[in-house]
């Protein structure tokens, strides 16, 4: 019985049979329109038939994969056969006409499916022909090393035991001599004590005899003897004999008792860098799955920008915006549709358009912190005891609870949509990472020496390489990599540095406000100081917040004014 196409492994070596009824010949060709395998003779007949002469017949290896039939959930009578390039979701032809996909570009889903299947098969082929056999070779090499290591370690064990036994014999001999010495000293001391004990016994006997004598004097028939005795020196009692306390010997521990290992041989690991196992090179170049049209366009645009942009020799003011309802600009979040969010020191959070019209105003608990950010989906999230979300219809909902930690600063990643939150409690700080749905996935609190990284992480952002950059009240910009490992801390130039608003740009620069010098510092992504980008000469007096827009312009907010100034610093 011939295998169906769905049962044939992509790398199987088997005899392909023509799919035409009653034909058992070798399959060499495939009709992409009918999704029908066929032999050479059947192919010729297929192309001659008026009904199928226009079909695309190719070699079997070049065939298109038949798209699995799946009905649309919204339109149950329609098959899903299109891919929306903008939304990257499969849909049916009727879905493509709805307003949600108006103006979007669509691709034949079968073509995408075939492309993906081809790429997957190529990867499977590489795995089976190169990666898998090479890995098995390494396993065999590791097994040989395991046997060799066990043999070496068993030899070391025997040497350690032999040396230990020799040392034990030496210790036993020395111990026997010491015990003999102790016995002699004990015997000598006991002799002295026994002599003293005998002397005290003799003295007690003397006292008993003396007592009997005195009782005899007390008898009435011996008054004359008593009179005589009172005049005699016999009434003088001999003093108690003097004895001395023994002085016992003192045992002084030998030096080896503190580090007996010094008396034995040592087991050391050679200070040699392990040699990497040799992996035979793969002769063919890896074929990666192709990115979507939208991804290709975005990657191309980013690459083009990085190749053409560089720091300008001067900073130019582009425009200014006035934000009603605030008295200072301590943090800026740029939203979609030309709108921006601004907060001041008095806990007011205001949304305005670029014409200066106030859209909405919220009273919060935030102050001099970067406590709001716009997500990839265009919603605003902000910290206010808990983390809230404001959707496009201006509905405010509770999004994330942070327990006993007070959320201070927040940033929505432009890389993957993760949410980074700087928090504080009891003079301890940390950064917590949440995914888009608000599930906690990472905590960053200490360096590799166990010391706390943060005190009050009041502004936070993410660099293009995934580094998490924080302005902290320890008067430092603290930067860790995406795994949470401390990379560096920047503490300004000279004495005095008080970092506030912080952001990064498309070239990986770190821009941070210093309220001590009233300037904006420009660093590279490794923390090296490049310049004071904005100073009083550029009209900046009290910078508190910075952010970079999609056109690579720098937006700056200041203390004491509700004006946001935009600068061009890249060319």
MINU-624149 format. One line per field, with one value per residue (C-alpha): residue number from 1; residue in one letter; x, y, z. Coordinates in steps of 0.5 Angstrom, whole numbers. Each point is the difference from the previous one (the first is absolute). Example, Ala and Ser with C-alpha at 12.3 -4.5 7.8 and 13.67 -1.06 7.14 Angstrom:
<torkols>
k	1_2
r	A_S
px	25_2
py	-9_7
pz	16_-2
</torkols>
This chain:
<torkols>
k	1_2_3_4_5_6_7_8_9_10_11_12_13_14_15_16_17_18_19_20_21_22_23_24_25_26_27_28_29_30_31_32_33_34_35_36_37_38_39_40_41_42_43_44_45_46_47_48_49_50_51_52_53_54_55_56_57_58_59_60_61_62_63_64_65_66_67_68_69_70_71_72_73_74_75_76_77_78_79_80_81_82_83_84_85_86_87_88_89_90_91_92_93_94_95_96_97_98_99_100_101_102_103_104_105_106_107_108_109_110_111_112_113_114_115_116_117_118_119_120_121_122_123_124_125_126_127_128_129_130_131_132_133_134_135_136_137_138_139_140_141_142_143_144_145_146_147_148_149_150_151_152_153_154_155_156_157_158_159_160_161_162_163_164_165_166_167_168_169_170_171_172_173_174_175_176_177_178_179_180_181_182_183_184_185_186_187_188_189_190_191_192_193_194_195_196_197_198_199_200_201_202_203_204_205_206_207_208_209_210_211_212_213_214_215_216_217_218_219_220_221_222_223_224_225_226_227_228_229_230_231_232_233_234_235_236_237_238_239_240_241_242_243_244_245_246_247_248_249_250_251_252_253_254_255_256_257_258_259_260_261_262_263_264_265_266_267_268_269_270_271_272_273_274_275_276_277_278_279_280_281_282_283_284_285_286_287_288_289_290_291_292_293_294_295_296_297_298_299_300_301_302_303_304_305_306_307_308_309_310_311_312_313_314_315_316_317_318_319_320_321_322_323_324_325_326_327_328_329_330_331_332_333_334_335_336_337_338_339_340_341_342_343_344_345_346_347_348_349_350_351_352_353_354_355_356_357_358_359_360_361_362_363_364_365_366_367_368_369_370_371_372_373_374_375_376_377_378_379_380_381_382_383_384_385_386_387_388_389_390_391_392_393_394_395_396_397_398_399_400_401_402_403_404_405_406_407_408_409_410_411_412_413_414_415_416_417_418_419_420_421_422_423_424_425_426_427_428_429_430_431_432_433_434_435_436_437_438_439_440_441_442_443_444_445_446_447_448_449_450_451_452_453_454_455_456_457_458_459_460_461_462_463_464_465_466_467_468_469_470_471_472_473_474_475_476_477_478_479_480_481_482_483_484_485_486_487_488_489_490_491_492_493_494_495_496_497_498_499_500_501_502_503_504_505_506_507_508_509_510_511_512_513_514_515_516_517_518_519_520_521_522_523_524_525_526_527_528_529_530_531_532_533_534_535_536_537_538_539_540_541_542_543_544_545_546_547_548_549_550_551_552_553_554_555_556_557_558_559_560_561_562_563_564_565_566_567_568_569_570_571
r	X_X_X_X_X_X_X_X_X_X_X_X_X_X_X_X_X_X_X_X_X_X_X_X_X_X_X_X_X_X_X_X_X_X_X_X_X_X_X_X_X_X_X_X_X_X_X_X_X_X_X_X_X_X_X_X_X_X_X_X_X_X_X_X_X_X_X_X_X_X_X_X_X_X_X_X_X_X_X_X_X_X_X_X_X_X_X_X_X_X_X_X_X_X_X_X_X_X_X_X_X_X_X_X_X_X_X_X_X_X_X_X_X_X_X_X_X_X_X_X_X_X_X_X_X_X_X_X_X_X_X_X_X_X_X_X_X_X_X_X_X_X_X_X_X_X_X_X_X_X_X_X_X_X_X_X_X_X_X_X_X_X_X_X_X_X_X_X_X_X_X_X_X_X_X_X_X_X_X_X_X_X_X_X_X_X_X_X_X_X_X_X_X_X_X_X_X_X_X_X_X_X_X_X_X_X_X_X_X_X_X_X_X_X_X_X_X_X_X_X_X_X_X_X_X_X_X_X_X_X_X_X_X_X_X_X_X_X_X_X_X_X_X_X_X_X_X_X_X_X_X_X_X_X_X_X_X_X_X_X_X_X_X_X_X_X_X_X_X_X_X_X_X_X_X_X_X_X_X_X_X_X_X_X_X_X_X_X_X_X_X_X_X_X_X_X_X_X_X_X_X_X_X_X_X_X_X_X_X_X_X_X_X_X_X_X_X_X_X_X_X_X_X_X_X_X_X_X_X_X_X_X_X_X_X_X_X_X_X_X_X_X_X_X_X_X_X_X_X_X_X_X_X_X_X_X_X_X_X_X_X_X_X_X_X_X_X_X_X_X_X_X_X_X_X_X_X_X_X_X_X_X_X_X_X_X_X_X_X_X_X_X_X_X_X_X_X_X_X_X_X_X_X_X_X_X_X_X_X_X_X_X_X_X_X_X_X_X_X_X_X_X_X_X_X_X_X_X_X_X_X_X_X_X_X_X_X_X_X_X_X_X_X_X_X_X_X_X_X_X_X_X_X_X_X_X_X_X_X_X_X_X_X_X_X_X_X_X_X_X_X_X_X_X_X_X_X_X_X_X_X_X_X_X_X_X_X_X_X_X_X_X_X_X_X_X_X_X_X_X_X_X_X_X_X_X_X_X_X_X_X_X_X_X_X_X_X_X_X_X_X_X_X_X_X_X_X_X_X_X_X_X_X_X_X_X_X_X_X_X_X_X_X_X_X_X_X_X_X_X_X_X_X_X_X_X_X_X_X_X_X_X_X_X_X_X_X_X_X_X_X
px	0_3_1_-4_4_-2_3_7_5_4_7_-3_4_-6_-3_-5_-6_-5_-6_-4_-5_2_7_6_6_5_-2_4_-5_-5_-6_0_-7_-3_5_1_7_1_4_3_-5_-6_3_0_-7_-2_3_-3_-7_-4_-3_7_5_1_2_7_4_6_6_-3_6_-3_-7_-4_-3_-7_-3_-4_-8_-2_-7_0_-3_-3_-3_-1_-1_6_7_6_5_3_5_0_7_-2_-3_4_-7_-3_-7_-5_-2_-6_4_5_-6_-2_2_6_4_-2_6_4_5_-2_4_-3_1_1_7_2_-2_5_5_0_0_6_4_-2_2_7_1_-2_5_5_-1_0_6_4_-2_-3_6_5_-3_0_8_1_-4_4_6_-3_-1_8_2_-5_4_6_-2_-2_6_5_-5_1_7_0_-4_4_6_-4_-1_7_3_-6_2_7_-1_-5_6_4_-5_-1_7_1_-7_3_6_-4_-5_7_2_-7_0_7_-2_-7_4_5_-6_-4_6_1_-7_0_5_-3_-7_4_3_-7_-2_6_-2_-7_2_4_-6_-4_6_0_-7_0_5_-4_-6_5_2_-8_-1_-1_5_5_0_7_2_-5_4_6_-2_-2_7_3_1_-4_-6_4_-4_5_-2_-3_5_1_-2_0_-4_2_2_-3_3_-3_-1_2_-3_4_0_-2_-7_-2_1_2_-1_7_3_-4_1_-5_-5_0_-3_5_-1_-1_-6_-4_1_-6_-2_0_-6_0_-2_-7_1_-6_-3_-6_-6_-5_-7_-2_-2_-7_-1_-1_6_4_-2_1_7_2_-2_4_6_0_-1_6_4_-1_-1_5_1_-1_6_-5_-7_-6_-7_-5_-7_-3_-7_-4_-3_-6_-2_7_6_6_2_3_-2_-2_-4_-1_-6_-3_-4_4_-1_4_-1_4_0_3_2_-7_-2_-4_0_-3_-1_0_1_5_-4_0_-7_-1_-3_-1_3_1_2_5_5_6_5_8_-1_0_-7_-3_1_-4_0_1_-8_0_-3_3_2_2_2_-5_1_-2_1_-6_-1_-4_-3_-2_-7_3_-2_5_1_4_6_5_1_7_-2_5_4_-2_1_4_2_-3_2_-3_5_1_3_-5_-5_2_-1_5_-1_4_-2_2_-2_4_6_1_-1_-1_-3_-5_-1_-8_-2_-5_-6_3_3_7_5_7_2_7_2_7_7_4_3_-6_-1_-6_0_-5_-3_-5_-1_-4_1_1_1_3_5_1_4_-5_4_-5_3_-3_1_1_0_7_2_2_-3_0_0_-1_0_-7_2_0_8_3_4_2_-2_1_1_1_6_4_-4_-7_-5_-8_-3_-7_-4_4_-1_4_0_0_8_0_2_-2_-3_-1_-2_5_-4_7_3_-7_3_-2_6_1_3_2_-4_6_0_5_-1_0_-3_-4_-5_-5_3_-3_3_-5_-5_-1_-1_-3_0_-4_-3_2_-2_1_-5_-1_4_6_-2_1_-5_2_-5_3_-2_-4_-3_-5_3_3_6_2_7_4_6_1_2
py	0_7_5_7_6_2_-6_0_3_6_-3_-7_-5_-4_-1_5_-3_4_2_-1_-6_-7_3_-3_4_4_7_6_6_3_5_6_1_-7_-1_-7_-4_-3_-4_3_-4_3_7_0_-2_5_6_-3_0_6_1_0_2_7_-3_1_-7_0_-5_-4_4_7_-2_5_-3_-1_5_-3_1_4_4_7_1_6_-2_-8_-1_3_-3_4_1_7_3_7_3_6_-4_-7_-4_-5_2_-2_4_3_3_3_5_2_7_-3_-2_6_2_-6_-4_-8_-6_-7_-4_-6_3_3_-8_-2_4_-1_-8_1_4_-5_-6_3_1_-7_-3_4_-2_-8_1_4_3_-7_-4_5_0_-8_1_4_-4_-6_5_2_-8_-1_6_-3_-6_3_5_-6_-4_6_2_-7_0_7_-4_-5_5_4_-7_-2_6_1_-7_2_6_-4_-5_6_3_-6_-1_8_-1_-7_4_6_-5_-3_7_2_-6_1_7_-2_-5_5_5_-6_-2_7_1_-7_2_6_-4_-4_6_2_-6_-1_7_-2_-6_5_5_-6_-3_8_0_-7_3_6_-4_-3_6_2_-6_2_-5_3_8_0_-3_6_5_-3_0_7_2_-5_2_-6_4_3_-3_-1_4_-3_-3_4_-3_3_-1_-4_4_-4_0_4_-3_4_-2_-1_5_-5_-1_7_-3_-7_0_3_-6_-4_1_5_-1_6_1_3_7_-1_2_-6_-1_0_-6_0_0_-1_6_0_0_3_7_0_2_3_1_6_6_3_6_5_-3_1_7_2_-4_4_7_-1_-3_6_5_-3_1_7_3_3_5_7_6_4_0_3_2_-2_2_1_-2_2_-5_4_-3_-1_5_-5_-5_-6_-6_0_-6_0_-3_-2_5_6_0_0_-1_5_0_5_0_1_-7_3_-5_4_-2_5_0_4_6_1_-3_-3_-7_-3_1_-5_2_-6_-1_1_5_1_-7_-3_-3_-1_-3_-2_-7_-3_0_7_0_4_-4_4_-1_2_-5_-5_0_2_0_5_-2_4_1_3_-6_0_-7_-4_-3_-3_0_0_-2_3_4_7_1_6_0_-4_-2_-4_-3_1_-6_-5_4_-3_5_3_2_4_-1_1_-2_1_4_-6_0_-5_0_-5_-2_-2_-3_3_-3_2_-6_1_-4_3_4_4_2_-2_0_-6_1_0_8_4_3_6_4_4_-2_7_0_-7_-1_-6_1_-3_-6_-2_4_2_7_4_6_-1_4_-2_5_-5_-3_-7_-5_-7_-5_-3_-6_4_0_7_3_7_6_7_5_7_4_3_1_0_-4_0_-4_1_-2_-5_-3_-3_1_-4_0_-3_7_1_7_2_7_2_5_1_4_1_-4_-6_-5_-4_-7_-6_-7_-2_6_4_8_3_7_5_0_5_6_7_2_-3_3_-6_3_-6_-6_-6_-5_-2_-5_-1_-1_-4_6_-1_7_2_2_4_2_5_2_6_1_-4_0_-6_1_-4_0_-3_-4_-5_1
pz	0_-2_5_0_-1_7_3_-4_5_-4_0_-1_-5_-3_-7_-2_-3_-5_3_-7_1_-2_-1_4_-4_3_2_-2_-1_4_-3_5_-2_1_6_-4_-1_-6_-5_-6_-5_5_0_-8_0_5_-4_-6_3_-1_7_3_-6_4_7_3_-1_4_2_7_4_-3_2_4_7_0_5_5_0_6_0_2_7_-2_-6_0_-7_-2_0_3_-6_1_4_2_-1_5_6_-2_1_-4_-2_-6_-6_4_6_-5_-2_7_2_5_-6_-5_-4_3_-5_0_-2_-3_7_-4_-3_7_2_-5_1_8_-2_-5_5_6_-4_-2_7_2_-6_4_6_-2_-5_5_7_2_-2_2_7_0_-1_5_5_-2_2_6_2_-1_4_6_0_0_5_5_-1_2_6_2_0_4_5_1_1_5_4_0_2_5_3_1_3_5_2_1_5_3_2_2_4_4_2_2_5_3_2_3_4_3_2_3_4_3_1_4_4_3_1_4_4_2_1_5_3_2_2_5_3_1_4_4_1_2_5_3_1_4_4_2_2_5_3_1_5_7_3_-4_2_2_-7_-3_4_-3_-7_0_2_-5_-7_-2_-1_-7_-6_-6_-6_-6_-5_-6_-7_-7_-6_-5_-7_-6_-6_-6_-7_-6_-6_-6_-6_-5_4_-3_-7_0_-8_0_2_-6_-7_-4_-5_-5_-7_-5_-1_-8_-4_-2_-8_-4_-3_-7_-4_-8_-4_-3_-8_-1_2_5_-4_5_0_-4_5_-2_-5_6_4_-6_-1_7_0_-6_2_7_-4_-5_6_4_-6_-2_7_4_6_-3_1_3_4_-4_3_-4_3_7_3_6_4_4_7_2_3_-1_-5_4_-4_-8_-3_-8_-2_-7_-4_2_7_6_8_5_7_5_8_2_-2_-6_-6_-7_-7_-5_-8_-3_-1_7_1_7_-1_7_7_6_7_2_6_-5_1_-3_-3_-7_2_-6_-7_-7_-2_-7_0_1_7_6_6_7_7_5_6_-5_-7_-4_-8_-4_-6_-7_3_6_5_6_2_5_-3_5_7_3_7_6_-6_-2_-7_-2_-8_-6_-7_-5_-5_-7_-1_2_4_7_6_4_7_5_7_7_7_7_-3_-5_-8_-5_-8_-1_-7_-3_-6_-4_4_6_3_4_-4_3_6_0_7_2_-4_0_7_3_1_-2_-7_2_5_-3_-8_-2_-7_-5_-7_-5_-5_-7_3_5_6_5_2_7_3_7_7_1_-5_-5_-7_1_-6_0_-6_-2_5_6_0_2_-5_2_4_-2_5_-4_-1_6_6_1_-5_1_-5_-2_-7_-4_-7_-6_-8_-6_1_7_3_7_1_8_3_6_4_4_-6_-4_-6_-4_0_-7_1_-4_1_4_5_-3_1_-7_1_4_-6_3_4_2_-7_-3_4_5_7_4_-4_4_-6_-6_-6_-7_-5_-7_-4_5_3_7_5_6_6_5_7_1_-7_-4_-6_-4_-4_-6_-3_-6_3_-6_-7
</torkols>
